[in-house]
Amino acid sequence: MLDAKEIIARRVAREIRPGTLVNLGIGLPSFVANHVPEEIGVFFQAENGVIGLGARPPEGMAEPSLTDAGGGFVTAVPGAASIDSAMSFGLIRGGHLDMTVLGGLQVDEKGHLANWMVPGKMVPGMGGAMDLVAGARSVVVAMLHTAKGEPKILPECTLPLTAERRVDLIVTELAVIRPTDAGLELLERGPEVSVEQILAATAARLIVKDDIPEMQLD
């Protein structure tokens, strides 16, 4: 049986189109690279200056000098490049990223993301997330649906917003949700998850139309 993070990573991988430049945030989003075949020509980027991230290396096979922005060990695909931070953020701020996949602490009914906290708390600062949400053509939030039993999808974020831009898609282990002008629309259910379970785990109002299909992970 797949665990929650595996479900999320597999489902997000289905959103990634061939031949695109995609940023993967630290933590859970970094696992998405494990589920995208190299042959489709996707180049994953990290803010620390790597283009062409591959899947995480097997245990004991890590190259200490090859990490993502969070310091996690990664591999590199053929054609990968190392660039400086100025070039890396030039790609982000210049609108050259097709997609970014970011973790989230909260998302609200307007599709606003909060994925950082004040110094000394869960995350020391926003890092490159503010630039990524503002600059990428598509923003996908990959996060667990709840934290310690409390909903993370709320009527309004209580943590500082990463940006005022509405994200394009939210993927959790329970649901795929699309923020719209009318609110948060439920698109898919997680494996063996009912609509009732999703509604119970979500503090924000969800728009539910017709029958909601179960998400495909292959």
C-alpha positions, 0 to 999 in steps of 0.5 A: 500500500502506498504511503501518503507522500508516495501518493502525492508524488505520483499524482503530481508527476502526472501533471508534468508535461514533456520538454518542460523546465520544472522547479521542485521545492524541498521536502515532499516535492523532491520525490516527484522526480522519482516518478517522471521518466527521463526519456520525456525530456523534463529538466528539474531545477533547484534554486541552488543552481542545478538544472537536470535533477534526477531521482534520489540516489540509492542508499550509499550512492550519494554524491556529497556535492550534488544536492537540491536546495534543501541539502537533500542528495540528488542525481543528475540526468544526462545534459544537466548543468550547474549554474550560479544563483544569479542565473538560477533566480534569473530563470525564476524571476524572468518567467522561464519556469514552466512549473514549480511544485512547492510544499505547503503549510496552509492554502486558503479558499482563494488559493493563496499559499502559506509555506513559511513561518517566522524565524525560529519556527518550522521553517526559518524563512521563505527562501525562493518560494516567493519568487517561485510563486510569482514567476512560474507559469504554473504553481502546484502545491504538494502537501499532506491534507492535515497536520497533527489532525488539523486541516491545512486547507482553510477559509483563510491562512493564519500564517504569512502568505508566500505570495498573493497569486492564486496557485493552480493546483493542490495535490494531497493524499486525499484529493486534487483541488483546483482554486478558481474564481468561485472557490476551491473545486474538488477534482479527484479523490485519493485512493479509497477515499470518499468525498465525505472524508475529504470534506471532514478533513477540510476547513475551507468550503469545497465545490463538489460537482457530479461524481468525483473520480478517484485519482490515477497514479500510474 
